[in-house]
Amino acid sequence: MNDHVDTPQYSPEPRDVYLTVPNLISLLRIVSIPIVAELVSHHRMIPALAVLALSAISDGMDGLIARSFNQVSKIGQLLDPIADRLLILCSVLALGLAGIIPMWMLIIVAIRDLLMGVLVLILAQHDYGPLPVNFVGKTGTALLMVAIVALIVADVWDNPFAHMLHMAALAVGIWGVGVYWLAGFIYFRQGFALLRETE
């Protein structure tokens, strides 16, 4: 008789650990965000794209390492979305300061992220972790990141193709802002539903 029981080698459950490789990678991503913003705001787009590329690679690495080596942590589940939000907000801020996008886009994104930050803090007071990421949220984030990268690339050159890319990226960014807010509305509904359960 085979007494072996198939069990996962590593638990996916988050643990109360802090000093892990994935958390260090997430912190380095957060540290790189002001660097990207500084480069973009001064139209140094090639170095900004290089830092963004490293950030994107590290974003995939931290999750893979966490799952593969049983280093999934509660703080890591917070750091990863915080890094994504900060990257979007700071990149949009830098693009606005550089005159590449209208300032109203920055204001709308900032208000949404501010409200989401307040919701996360309120949920944390009731011992709730981060809300599960939904498809709408992933889509909004992806659209904004595509728009940000395309706007940075378009600013490298000054020719008709770059101008067309700039306009297309702005259109994608506007759609991304709309989907970003729709995702925020969904998260607020989920958050308030959890808070009502605690009453």
KAPEDA-V353535 format. One record per residue. N is the residue number from 1. PHI is phi in degrees with one decimal (none if undefined). PSI is psi in whole degrees, 0 to 359 (* if undefined). OMEGA is omega in whole degrees, -180 to 180 (NA if undefined). Layout:
N/PHI/PSI/OMEGA  N/PHI/PSI/OMEGA
This chain:
1/none/138/179  2/-93.9/111/-178  3/-86.4/2/-177  4/-70.6/132/177  5/-111.6/126/-180  6/-71.1/115/177  7/-130.5/150/178  8/-65.2/140/-177  9/-66.5/325/-178  10/-126.2/138/-179  11/-78.2/135/177  12/-83.2/356/-177  13/-71.2/133/179  14/-67.9/144/-179  15/-117.8/165/178  16/-86.9/67/176  17/-123.7/153/-175  18/-121.4/313/-176  19/-84.6/84/177  20/-128.9/159/178  21/-61.0/314/179  22/-59.3/320/179  23/-65.9/323/177  24/-64.0/318/178  25/-62.9/317/178  26/-61.9/320/178  27/-64.9/321/178  28/-65.3/324/175  29/-61.3/316/-180  30/-64.3/320/179  31/-64.1/327/-178  32/-74.2/342/-175  33/-62.6/312/177  34/-61.5/331/178  35/-65.3/315/178  36/-60.4/314/-179  37/-61.4/318/179  38/-62.9/315/-179  39/-64.1/315/-178  40/-65.3/316/-178  41/-62.2/337/178  42/-104.4/16/176  43/59.9/30/174  44/-95.9/76/-166  45/-78.8/327/-180  46/-63.8/309/175  47/-61.4/324/179  48/-62.4/318/179  49/-64.9/324/179  50/-64.6/316/179  51/-66.6/320/178  52/-61.8/320/179  53/-63.1/316/177  54/-63.1/321/179  55/-64.1/319/180  56/-65.2/320/178  57/-63.7/315/-179  58/-65.1/329/179  59/-62.0/321/177  60/-76.0/327/-176  61/-67.9/319/-174  62/-64.9/320/178  63/-67.2/319/180  64/-63.8/315/179  65/-64.8/318/-179  66/-60.8/317/-179  67/-74.1/324/-175  68/-76.7/330/-174  69/-118.3/24/175  70/54.9/47/180  71/-118.9/26/175  72/-70.8/124/-177  73/-129.6/158/179  74/-65.2/318/179  75/-67.1/327/178  76/-65.9/325/177  77/-66.8/337/176  78/-87.7/320/-176  79/-63.9/321/-175  80/-63.6/308/177  81/-66.7/328/177  82/-61.9/317/179  83/-61.8/318/179  84/-62.5/313/-179  85/-63.0/316/-179  86/-65.7/322/179  87/-62.7/315/179  88/-64.7/311/-176  89/-62.2/313/-178  90/-69.3/325/178  91/-67.1/317/178  92/-64.5/320/177  93/-59.9/314/-179  94/-64.7/319/178  95/-64.2/323/177  96/-67.1/316/180  97/-65.2/329/179  98/-81.0/357/180  99/76.0/20/-177  100/-89.5/330/177  101/-127.7/157/176  102/-68.6/147/-176  103/-65.5/336/-179  104/-63.2/329/177  105/-63.6/318/178  106/-61.6/314/-177  107/-62.3/316/-178  108/-65.6/317/179  109/-65.2/318/-178  110/-64.1/318/179  111/-63.3/318/180  112/-61.9/313/-178  113/-68.3/326/176  114/-63.7/315/179  115/-64.3/320/179  116/-65.6/322/178  117/-63.2/320/177  118/-63.8/318/180  119/-62.1/317/180  120/-61.8/319/179  121/-65.0/319/179  122/-64.7/316/179  123/-64.0/323/180  124/-63.8/327/177  125/-64.4/338/178  126/-105.7/21/176  127/64.8/29/174  128/-100.1/137/176  129/-81.5/191/179  130/-64.2/145/179  131/-68.3/146/179  132/-62.5/138/-180  133/-71.7/132/179  134/-106.6/173/-176  135/-63.0/322/-179  136/-64.3/318/179  137/-62.9/316/178  138/-63.1/321/-180  139/-65.8/315/179  140/-60.7/315/179  141/-63.1/317/-179  142/-63.6/316/179  143/-61.8/316/180  144/-65.9/320/180  145/-67.0/320/177  146/-61.7/316/180  147/-63.3/316/-179  148/-61.2/312/-179  149/-63.0/316/-179  150/-63.7/321/178  151/-65.3/322/177  152/-65.5/314/179  153/-61.7/317/-178  154/-62.0/332/-178  155/-79.3/350/-179  156/-69.8/324/-177  157/-116.0/168/176  158/-131.4/82/-180  159/-150.1/171/-177  160/-56.6/322/179  161/-63.8/318/179  162/-62.6/322/179  163/-66.3/319/177  164/-64.4/318/178  165/-62.3/320/179  166/-60.7/314/-179  167/-65.9/318/179  168/-63.9/319/180  169/-65.3/322/177  170/-61.9/318/179  171/-62.7/316/177  172/-62.6/320/180  173/-63.8/320/179  174/-64.9/316/175  175/-61.1/319/180  176/-61.9/320/178  177/-62.3/318/179  178/-62.6/314/179  179/-67.7/325/178  180/-59.2/316/178  181/-69.8/322/176  182/-60.6/317/177  183/-62.0/320/178  184/-60.6/319/178  185/-61.6/319/179  186/-64.5/317/179  187/-63.2/322/179  188/-64.3/319/177  189/-61.3/316/179  190/-63.6/317/-179  191/-64.5/315/180  192/-67.6/328/176  193/-64.3/319/177  194/-65.8/320/180  195/-65.8/324/177  196/-64.6/328/180  197/-66.8/335/-179  198/-84.5/350/-178  199/-76.8/*/NA
